[in-house]
Amino acid sequence: MSRPSRLTGLAPVIARHTRLLVLGSFPSEASLAAQQYYGHPRNHFWPLLAALWQVDLVGAPYRVRIAEVRRRGLGIWDVYAACRRAGSLDSAIEDAEYNDLASLRRRAPQLVLVAHNGGESARAMRWVASLGWTVRRLPSSSPANASWSFERKLAAWRAVFEEAGLVAPAALAPHALTPPSSRA
């Protein structure tokens, strides 16, 4: 049996004013094929942001989504720069090479919080914390994380986005737990 070929991840979505970085593990096959973060149509990442910010990101072109992410001070990247993996499951990641997260000190000097999107990313929490940032663990936005409802994920994500100052506190957002597409 041959080893899976070496895969290379995506470039970071980052700006000098980025305050919060959502750090995944490594892009799925769908994301790599599209060259887009969270490219699997069932991934909750974009619906979560849409609900948090009350903006239709799900129907927007990728370039518009990325522009909104940057504008609001959110960064997106992954723990791993490259790896070998058959399929998209984190449990299949082998021979992983870490991204140069320390470079974010220079590239995103206002970064205050790093949120790990799921368990594989969270395995690097101690290392990321040693670089001087506050770290949090988010429930995975992946469709493989079916044990968490959208509403439960949204509440956890909201808490982290509030902490970073990227959304108003829930008390000030009357429709905070309802995705925009499900309102009458």
Secondary structure, 3 states (H helix, E strand, C coil): CCCCCEEECCCCECCCCCCEEEEECCCCHHHHHHCCCCCCCCCCHHHHHHHHHCCCCCCCCHHHHHHHHHHCCEEEEECEEEEECCCCCHHHCEEEEECCHHHHHHHCCCCCEEEEECHHHHCCHHHHHHCCCEEEEECCCCCCCCCCCHHHHHHHHHHHHHHCCCCCCHHHCCCCCCCHHHCC
